[in-house]
Amino acid sequence: MDGNFEDPVVVKAMEHNNYTLEILTQVAMAKRREQLLKVDEQIALRVKTLNGLQTSYEALVNRKIHIERLQLQNELLRRDLEAVDVEAIVHDKPTKTSGKQA
């Protein structure tokens, strides 16, 4: 039928058998239910596979960026620690006035 439900021959055949478009759709789906379920399962499996591939691809592509980001974070932490160490050394040195009390 090629989806042409307005063809006069199709309309006449549907009226002759007391069918509507909804009834024909329901009958067709009922007859092909098992095939439709198999197709649904295949689609779900392919979607799951594609999601896994996308995750792997993104991890591979973003790996360089992630490594660079971690290296920059490590450098910032190293600088922060060096700054804390320098401040601690400066504050620990005794001053001339701090050692003598009046």
DSSP file (Angstrom, degrees, kcal/mol; ACC not computed):
  #  RESIDUE AA STRUCTURE BP1 BP2  ACC     N-H-->O    O-->H-N    N-H-->O    O-->H-N    TCO  KAPPA ALPHA  PHI   PSI    X-CA   Y-CA   Z-CA
    1    1 A M    >         0   0    0      0, 0.0     3,-1.8     0, 0.0     6,-0.1   0.000 360.0 360.0 360.0 -19.1    0.0    0.0    0.0
    2    2 A D  T 3   -     0   0    0      1,-0.3     3,-0.1     3,-0.0     0, 0.0   0.753 360.0 -67.9  57.4  26.8    3.0    2.3    0.4
    3    3 A G  T 3  S+     0   0    0      1,-0.2     2,-1.3     2,-0.0    -1,-0.3   0.611  97.4 137.3  74.5  11.1    1.3    4.1    3.2
    4    4 A N    X   +     0   0    0     -3,-1.8     3,-0.7     1,-0.2    -1,-0.2  -0.699  14.5 160.2 -93.9  87.1   -1.3    5.6    0.9
    5    5 A F  T 3   +     0   0    0     -2,-1.3    -1,-0.2     1,-0.2    -3,-0.0   0.422  66.5  67.1 -88.3   1.2   -4.5    5.2    2.9
    6    6 A E  T 3   +     0   0    0     -3,-0.1    -1,-0.2     4,-0.1    -2,-0.1   0.455  69.0 118.4 -98.2  -2.7   -6.4    7.8    0.9
    7    7 A D  S <> S-     0   0    0     -3,-0.7     4,-2.7     1,-0.1     3,-0.3  -0.450  70.3-131.4 -62.3 130.8   -6.4    5.7   -2.3
    8    8 A P  H  > S+     0   0    0      0, 0.0     4,-2.4     0, 0.0     5,-0.2   0.834 106.2  53.8 -57.2 -34.0  -10.0    5.0   -3.2
    9    9 A V  H  > S+     0   0    0      2,-0.2     4,-2.2     1,-0.2     5,-0.2   0.916 111.5  45.1 -66.4 -42.2   -9.3    1.3   -3.7
   10   10 A V  H  > S+     0   0    0     -3,-0.3     4,-2.5     2,-0.2     5,-0.2   0.924 112.9  50.0 -67.4 -45.0   -7.8    1.1   -0.2
   11   11 A V  H  X S+     0   0    0     -4,-2.7     4,-2.5     1,-0.2    -2,-0.2   0.917 111.8  48.7 -60.1 -44.1  -10.6    3.1    1.4
   12   12 A K  H  X S+     0   0    0     -4,-2.4     4,-2.4    -5,-0.2    -1,-0.2   0.903 111.7  49.2 -63.8 -41.7  -13.2    0.9   -0.3
   13   13 A A  H  X S+     0   0    0     -4,-2.2     4,-1.6     2,-0.2    -2,-0.2   0.890 111.6  49.2 -65.8 -39.1  -11.5   -2.3    0.9
   14   14 A M  H  <>S+     0   0    0     -4,-2.5     5,-3.1     2,-0.2     4,-0.3   0.926 112.9  46.7 -65.6 -44.2  -11.3   -1.0    4.4
   15   15 A E  H ><5S+     0   0    0     -4,-2.5     3,-1.1     1,-0.2    -2,-0.2   0.891 109.2  55.0 -64.8 -38.9  -15.0    0.0    4.5
   16   16 A H  H 3<5S+     0   0    0     -4,-2.4    -1,-0.2     1,-0.3    -2,-0.2   0.856 115.1  38.8 -62.5 -35.6  -15.9   -3.4    3.0
   17   17 A N  T 3<5S-     0   0    0     -4,-1.6    -1,-0.3    -5,-0.1    -2,-0.2   0.290 113.2-116.2 -98.0   8.9  -14.1   -5.2    5.8
   18   18 A N  T < 5 +     0   0    0     -3,-1.1     2,-0.3    -4,-0.3    -3,-0.2   0.894  65.2 147.6  56.9  43.9  -15.2   -2.7    8.5
   19   19 A Y      < -     0   0    0     -5,-3.1     2,-0.3    -6,-0.1    -1,-0.2  -0.825  31.8-164.5-107.6 147.5  -11.6   -1.6    9.2
   20   20 A T     >  -     0   0    0     -2,-0.3     4,-2.5     1,-0.1     5,-0.2  -0.760  39.7-102.6-115.6 171.3  -10.3    1.7   10.3
   21   21 A L  H  > S+     0   0    0     -2,-0.3     4,-2.2     1,-0.2     5,-0.1   0.888 123.2  51.7 -61.3 -38.9   -6.8    2.9   10.1
   22   22 A E  H  > S+     0   0    0      2,-0.2     4,-2.4     1,-0.2    -1,-0.2   0.906 109.8  48.4 -64.6 -42.3   -6.4    2.4   13.9
   23   23 A I  H  > S+     0   0    0      2,-0.2     4,-2.7     1,-0.2     5,-0.2   0.926 111.2  50.2 -65.3 -43.6   -7.7   -1.2   13.7
   24   24 A L  H  X S+     0   0    0     -4,-2.5     4,-2.5     1,-0.2    -1,-0.2   0.904 110.8  50.0 -61.0 -40.5   -5.4   -2.0   10.8
   25   25 A T  H  X S+     0   0    0     -4,-2.2     4,-2.4    -5,-0.2    -1,-0.2   0.926 111.8  47.7 -63.0 -44.9   -2.5   -0.6   12.8
   26   26 A Q  H  X S+     0   0    0     -4,-2.4     4,-2.3     2,-0.2    -2,-0.2   0.904 112.7  48.3 -63.4 -42.2   -3.4   -2.7   15.8
   27   27 A V  H  X S+     0   0    0     -4,-2.7     4,-2.3     2,-0.2    -2,-0.2   0.924 112.4  48.7 -64.8 -44.4   -3.8   -5.9   13.8
   28   28 A A  H  X S+     0   0    0     -4,-2.5     4,-1.7    -5,-0.2    -2,-0.2   0.914 112.9  47.4 -62.8 -42.7   -0.5   -5.3   12.0
   29   29 A M  H  < S+     0   0    0     -4,-2.4    -1,-0.2     1,-0.2    -2,-0.2   0.880 110.8  52.0 -67.4 -37.1    1.4   -4.7   15.3
   30   30 A A  H >< S+     0   0    0     -4,-2.3     3,-0.9     1,-0.2     4,-0.3   0.905 110.8  47.9 -65.5 -40.3   -0.2   -7.7   16.9
   31   31 A K  H 3< S+     0   0    0     -4,-2.3     3,-0.2     1,-0.2    -1,-0.2   0.841 120.4  37.2 -68.1 -32.6    0.9   -9.9   14.0
   32   32 A R  T 3X S+     0   0    0     -4,-1.7     4,-2.8    -5,-0.2    -1,-0.2   0.133  80.4 117.9-105.8  19.0    4.4   -8.6   14.1
   33   33 A R  H <> S+     0   0    0     -3,-0.9     4,-2.4     1,-0.2     5,-0.2   0.901  76.2  47.8 -56.1 -47.3    4.8   -8.2   17.9
   34   34 A E  H  > S+     0   0    0     -4,-0.3     4,-2.2    -3,-0.2    -1,-0.2   0.912 113.2  48.1 -62.9 -42.7    7.6  -10.7   18.2
   35   35 A Q  H  > S+     0   0    0      1,-0.2     4,-2.3     2,-0.2    -1,-0.2   0.909 111.5  50.6 -64.3 -40.7    9.6   -9.1   15.4
   36   36 A L  H  X S+     0   0    0     -4,-2.8     4,-2.5     1,-0.2    -2,-0.2   0.891 109.5  50.9 -64.1 -38.7    9.0   -5.6   16.9
   37   37 A L  H  X S+     0   0    0     -4,-2.4     4,-2.4    -5,-0.2    -1,-0.2   0.906 110.0  49.9 -64.6 -40.8   10.2   -6.8   20.3
   38   38 A K  H  X S+     0   0    0     -4,-2.2     4,-2.3     2,-0.2    -2,-0.2   0.910 111.1  48.9 -63.4 -41.5   13.4   -8.2   18.7
   39   39 A V  H  X S+     0   0    0     -4,-2.3     4,-2.5     2,-0.2    -2,-0.2   0.911 110.3  51.4 -63.6 -42.2   14.0   -5.0   16.8
   40   40 A D  H  X S+     0   0    0     -4,-2.5     4,-2.5     1,-0.2    -2,-0.2   0.911 110.2  49.1 -60.2 -42.8   13.5   -3.0   20.1
   41   41 A E  H  X S+     0   0    0     -4,-2.4     4,-2.4     2,-0.2    -2,-0.2   0.906 111.1  49.5 -64.1 -41.5   16.0   -5.3   21.9
   42   42 A Q  H  X S+     0   0    0     -4,-2.3     4,-2.4     2,-0.2    -2,-0.2   0.899 111.0  49.9 -64.2 -40.3   18.5   -4.8   19.0
   43   43 A I  H  X S+     0   0    0     -4,-2.5     4,-2.5     2,-0.2    -2,-0.2   0.928 110.6  49.4 -63.4 -44.5   18.1   -1.1   19.2
   44   44 A A  H  X S+     0   0    0     -4,-2.5     4,-2.2     1,-0.2    -2,-0.2   0.901 111.8  49.1 -62.3 -40.7   18.6   -1.0   23.0
   45   45 A L  H  X S+     0   0    0     -4,-2.4     4,-2.4     2,-0.2    -1,-0.2   0.907 111.8  48.3 -65.2 -41.5   21.7   -3.1   22.6
   46   46 A R  H  X S+     0   0    0     -4,-2.4     4,-2.8     2,-0.2    -2,-0.2   0.885 110.2  51.7 -66.8 -37.8   23.1   -0.8   19.9
   47   47 A V  H  X S+     0   0    0     -4,-2.5     4,-2.4     2,-0.2    -2,-0.2   0.924 111.0  48.2 -63.2 -43.3   22.4    2.2   22.0
   48   48 A K  H  X S+     0   0    0     -4,-2.2     4,-2.1     2,-0.2    -2,-0.2   0.916 113.0  48.0 -63.1 -43.0   24.2    0.7   24.9
   49   49 A T  H  X S+     0   0    0     -4,-2.4     4,-2.5     1,-0.2    -2,-0.2   0.921 111.8  49.3 -63.3 -44.8   27.2   -0.2   22.7
   50   50 A L  H  X S+     0   0    0     -4,-2.8     4,-2.7     1,-0.2    -1,-0.2   0.876 108.6  53.2 -64.4 -37.5   27.3    3.3   21.2
   51   51 A N  H  X S+     0   0    0     -4,-2.4     4,-2.4     2,-0.2    -1,-0.2   0.916 110.2  48.2 -62.2 -42.3   27.2    4.9   24.7
   52   52 A G  H  X S+     0   0    0     -4,-2.1     4,-2.3     2,-0.2    -2,-0.2   0.912 112.5  48.2 -63.4 -42.8   30.1    2.7   25.7
   53   53 A L  H  X S+     0   0    0     -4,-2.5     4,-2.7     2,-0.2    -2,-0.2   0.897 111.1  50.7 -64.3 -40.2   32.0    3.7   22.5
   54   54 A Q  H  X S+     0   0    0     -4,-2.7     4,-2.8     2,-0.2     5,-0.2   0.914 110.2  49.6 -64.0 -42.0   31.3    7.4   23.1
   55   55 A T  H  X S+     0   0    0     -4,-2.4     4,-2.2     2,-0.2    -2,-0.2   0.921 113.0  46.9 -62.2 -44.0   32.5    7.2   26.6
   56   56 A S  H  X S+     0   0    0     -4,-2.3     4,-2.3     2,-0.2    -2,-0.2   0.915 112.9  49.2 -63.6 -43.4   35.7    5.5   25.5
   57   57 A Y  H  X S+     0   0    0     -4,-2.7     4,-2.9     2,-0.2     5,-0.3   0.931 111.5  48.4 -62.5 -46.4   36.2    8.0   22.7
   58   58 A E  H  X S+     0   0    0     -4,-2.8     4,-2.8     1,-0.2    -1,-0.2   0.892 111.2  51.0 -63.0 -38.5   35.7   11.0   25.0
   59   59 A A  H  X S+     0   0    0     -4,-2.2     4,-0.6    -5,-0.2    -1,-0.2   0.908 112.8  46.3 -64.4 -40.7   38.1    9.5   27.5
   60   60 A L  H  < S+     0   0    0     -4,-2.3     4,-0.5     2,-0.2     3,-0.5   0.928 116.6  43.1 -67.0 -45.6   40.7    9.0   24.8
   61   61 A V  H  < S+     0   0    0     -4,-2.9     4,-0.5     1,-0.2     3,-0.5   0.901 118.3  44.3 -67.9 -41.1   40.3   12.5   23.3
   62   62 A N  H  X S+     0   0    0     -4,-2.8     4,-2.9    -5,-0.3    -1,-0.2   0.503  89.4  90.6 -83.4  -2.9   40.1   14.2   26.7
   63   63 A R  H  X S+     0   0    0     -4,-0.6     4,-2.7    -3,-0.5    -1,-0.2   0.923  87.3  47.1 -60.5 -46.3   43.1   12.3   28.1
   64   64 A K  H  > S+     0   0    0     -4,-0.5     4,-2.5    -3,-0.5    -1,-0.2   0.930 114.8  46.8 -60.4 -45.9   45.7   14.8   27.0
   65   65 A I  H  > S+     0   0    0     -4,-0.5     4,-2.5     1,-0.2    -2,-0.2   0.906 112.6  50.0 -63.0 -42.1   43.6   17.7   28.4
   66   66 A H  H  X S+     0   0    0     -4,-2.9     4,-2.4     2,-0.2    -1,-0.2   0.907 110.5  49.5 -64.2 -42.5   43.0   15.9   31.6
   67   67 A I  H  X S+     0   0    0     -4,-2.7     4,-2.4    -5,-0.2    -2,-0.2   0.926 112.2  48.0 -62.8 -44.5   46.7   15.1   32.0
   68   68 A E  H  X S+     0   0    0     -4,-2.5     4,-2.3     1,-0.2    -2,-0.2   0.902 110.9  51.2 -63.7 -40.7   47.6   18.8   31.4
   69   69 A R  H  X S+     0   0    0     -4,-2.5     4,-2.4     1,-0.2    -1,-0.2   0.914 110.8  48.3 -62.4 -43.2   45.0   20.0   33.9
   70   70 A L  H  X S+     0   0    0     -4,-2.4     4,-2.6     2,-0.2    -2,-0.2   0.893 110.3  51.9 -64.8 -39.0   46.4   17.6   36.6
   71   71 A Q  H  X S+     0   0    0     -4,-2.4     4,-2.1     2,-0.2    -2,-0.2   0.905 110.5  48.3 -64.1 -40.2   49.9   18.8   35.9
   72   72 A L  H  X S+     0   0    0     -4,-2.3     4,-2.3     2,-0.2    -2,-0.2   0.896 111.2  50.3 -66.4 -39.9   48.8   22.4   36.3
   73   73 A Q  H  X S+     0   0    0     -4,-2.4     4,-2.5     2,-0.2    -2,-0.2   0.916 110.3  50.2 -63.3 -41.9   47.0   21.6   39.5
   74   74 A N  H  X S+     0   0    0     -4,-2.6     4,-2.5     1,-0.2    -2,-0.2   0.900 109.8  50.8 -62.3 -40.3   50.1   19.8   40.8
   75   75 A E  H  X S+     0   0    0     -4,-2.1     4,-2.3     2,-0.2    -1,-0.2   0.902 110.1  49.6 -65.0 -40.9   52.2   22.9   39.9
   76   76 A L  H  X S+     0   0    0     -4,-2.3     4,-2.5     2,-0.2    -2,-0.2   0.918 111.8  48.3 -63.5 -43.0   49.8   25.2   41.7
   77   77 A L  H  X S+     0   0    0     -4,-2.5     4,-2.5     2,-0.2    -2,-0.2   0.910 110.4  51.7 -62.7 -41.8   49.9   22.9   44.8
   78   78 A R  H  X S+     0   0    0     -4,-2.5     4,-2.3     2,-0.2    -2,-0.2   0.917 111.1  47.6 -61.2 -43.5   53.7   22.8   44.7
   79   79 A R  H  X S+     0   0    0     -4,-2.3     4,-2.3     2,-0.2    -2,-0.2   0.906 111.0  51.4 -64.7 -41.6   53.8   26.7   44.5
   80   80 A D  H  X S+     0   0    0     -4,-2.5     4,-2.1     1,-0.2    -2,-0.2   0.919 110.7  48.4 -61.5 -43.0   51.4   27.0   47.4
   81   81 A L  H  X S+     0   0    0     -4,-2.5     4,-2.5     1,-0.2    -1,-0.2   0.897 110.4  50.9 -64.9 -40.2   53.4   24.6   49.5
   82   82 A E  H  X S+     0   0    0     -4,-2.3     4,-2.2     1,-0.2    -1,-0.2   0.894 109.7  50.8 -64.2 -38.4   56.6   26.5   48.8
   83   83 A A  H  X S+     0   0    0     -4,-2.3     4,-2.0     2,-0.2    -2,-0.2   0.892 110.6  48.5 -66.0 -39.4   54.9   29.8   49.8
   84   84 A V  H  X S+     0   0    0     -4,-2.1     4,-2.2     2,-0.2    -2,-0.2   0.910 111.0  50.7 -66.4 -42.6   53.8   28.3   53.1
   85   85 A D  H  X S+     0   0    0     -4,-2.5     4,-2.0     2,-0.2    -2,-0.2   0.899 110.1  49.7 -62.5 -41.5   57.3   26.9   53.8
   86   86 A V  H  X S+     0   0    0     -4,-2.2     4,-2.1     1,-0.2    -1,-0.2   0.917 111.4  48.5 -65.0 -43.8   58.9   30.3   53.1
   87   87 A E  H  X S+     0   0    0     -4,-2.0     4,-2.2     1,-0.2    -1,-0.2   0.890 110.2  52.0 -64.0 -39.6   56.4   32.1   55.4
   88   88 A A  H  X S+     0   0    0     -4,-2.2     4,-1.5     2,-0.2    -1,-0.2   0.900 109.9  48.4 -65.3 -40.3   57.0   29.5   58.1
   89   89 A I  H  X S+     0   0    0     -4,-2.0     4,-0.9     1,-0.2    -2,-0.2   0.916 111.5  50.0 -65.8 -43.2   60.8   30.0   57.9
   90   90 A V  H  < S+     0   0    0     -4,-2.1     3,-0.4     1,-0.2    -2,-0.2   0.891 113.5  45.5 -63.8 -40.6   60.5   33.8   58.0
   91   91 A H  H  < S+     0   0    0     -4,-2.2    -1,-0.2     1,-0.2    -2,-0.2   0.730 107.8  58.0 -77.4 -22.8   58.2   33.7   61.1
   92   92 A D  H  < S+     0   0    0     -4,-1.5    -1,-0.2    -5,-0.2    -2,-0.2   0.685  80.4 101.5 -81.6 -18.5   60.3   31.2   63.0
   93   93 A K  S  < S-     0   0    0     -4,-0.9     2,-0.1    -3,-0.4    -4,-0.0  -0.490  78.4-121.3 -68.4 129.2   63.5   33.3   63.0
   94   94 A P        -     0   0    0      0, 0.0     2,-0.2     0, 0.0    -1,-0.1  -0.458  23.9-145.3 -70.8 142.7   64.0   35.0   66.3
   95   95 A T     >  -     0   0    0     -2,-0.1     4,-1.0     1,-0.1     3,-0.0  -0.634  24.3-109.2-101.9 166.2   64.1   38.8   66.3
   96   96 A K  T  4 S+     0   0    0     -2,-0.2     4,-0.5     1,-0.2     3,-0.2   0.856 117.6  42.9 -64.1 -36.0   66.2   40.9   68.6
   97   97 A T  T  4 S+     0   0    0      1,-0.2     3,-0.4     2,-0.2    -1,-0.2   0.759 104.9  62.3 -84.8 -23.6   63.3   42.2   70.5
   98   98 A S  T  4 S+     0   0    0      1,-0.2    -1,-0.2     3,-0.0    -2,-0.2   0.773 100.6  53.4 -75.2 -23.6   61.4   38.9   70.8
   99   99 A G  S  < S+     0   0    0     -4,-1.0     2,-0.4    -3,-0.2    -1,-0.2   0.706 102.8  63.9 -81.8 -21.6   64.2   37.2   72.8
  100  100 A K        -     0   0    0     -4,-0.5     2,-0.4    -3,-0.4    -1,-0.0  -0.865  62.0-167.3-110.0 135.0   64.4   39.9   75.6
  101  101 A Q              0   0    0     -2,-0.4    -3,-0.0     1,-0.1    -2,-0.0  -0.939 360.0 360.0-118.8 146.6   61.8   40.8   78.0
  102  102 A A              0   0    0     -2,-0.4    -1,-0.1     0, 0.0    -2,-0.0   0.433 360.0 360.0 -87.6 360.0   61.8   43.9   80.2
